[in-house]
Amino acid sequence: MRGRRLRSQYLDGRLDATTASQATAIDTAEGPVWIGKAPWYDDPFMGQIDDARIYDKVLTAEEIQQVMLGDTKLAGNPVPERNALVDIRDISSLSWSRGDTAASHDVYFGRDRDAVAGADNSSPEFQGNQAGTSFSSAGLVEFGGGDYYWRVDEVQSDGTVLTGTIWKFTVPDYLTVEDFESYNDIPAGESGSNLVYVAWKDGYDNPNVNGSTMGYVTGVSMESGEVHGGGQSAPMGYNNATAGISEVTRNFTAAQDWTANGVTVLSLWFFGDPTNTSGQLYLKINGVQMNYTGDAANLSLAQWHRWDIDLTTVGTNLQSVNSLAIGVQDIGATGTLLLDDIALYRSVP
């Protein structure tokens, strides 16, 4: 079986990283439990720790979100999430969870954080009072718009207003194809499982035909130490000792339009390794192959390389992209590449 059970770490209620699980359970009956201290060196944690808890079960993602709410009289659980990087295709509305005693909600929205923070009902940032917990963003956000800020104040039945938190999200000047941020090591079949080698089909079960593996085969599957953007990248192993090709494929559940918003360039980042044996790097869009025309030695360099593909030269229907494959061919080529930040741009970044 690939992988092993791991400990999940959450930041602001969102899955941030996974690490090796503790070998034994915490038993408070056996003695004191230290939090923020290394017992081997008596080295204290430099910082602040608050509201430490020990549960007798594993919390679900939904239960963790509830724990992170804090003051339950305020609006919470913003969508988009705090500081999220949001594809323009995924932002049609804003939503939040109602404060416990709220009768209605005052919504504020704008591009200037200070203006949103200081706004009142007479400010241009004020978007109105409403009973529901969602708000259309139509006409307010645009492709490449950058940072947006919003705030939801909870209005009580007696007219008292509880000022909400300032939330931010960012709309970049590209469309995301794959950033590898959502993958985890929760075992298949369990709630929240999103394994990279399930989404990206590899040759693990048939290495004589396809020498690829997606994700590290043992331990943590994703790479978190060397990334181009975000918190993790994807290791793609290739072994053409007998297979001849090593290829991983992502099939899209719904066909993607790679002409939307005027995009014309597909950009992919890869990171090599000095122990790699170089071969021909390539990708396929709907089965149509494009070869990497850069120096093959880049596959052996421990640095990030950007590969840009002019989509206007690809002979396939880009308004209906069903699959993307990445591979290395040539007998004898072996090694591991890190992949990250596959995106669509209007022009070369």
Secondary structure, 3 states (H helix, E strand, C coil): CCCCCEEEEEECCEEEEEEECCCCCCCHHHCCCCCCEECCCCEECCCCCCCCCCCCCCCCHHHHHHHCCCCCCCCEEEECCCCEECCHHHCCEEEEECCCCCCEEEEEEECCHHHHHHCCCCCCCEEEEECCCEEECCCCCCCCCEEEEEEEEEECCCCCEECCCEEEEEECCCEEEECCCCCCCCCCCCCCCCCHHHHEECCCCCCCCCCEEECCCCCCCCECCCCCCCCCEEEEEEECCCCCEEEEEEEEEEEECCCHHHCCEEEEEEECCCCCECCEEEEEECCEEEECCCCHHHHHCCCEEEEEEEHHHCCCCCCCEEEEEEEEECCCCEEEEEEEEEEEECCCC
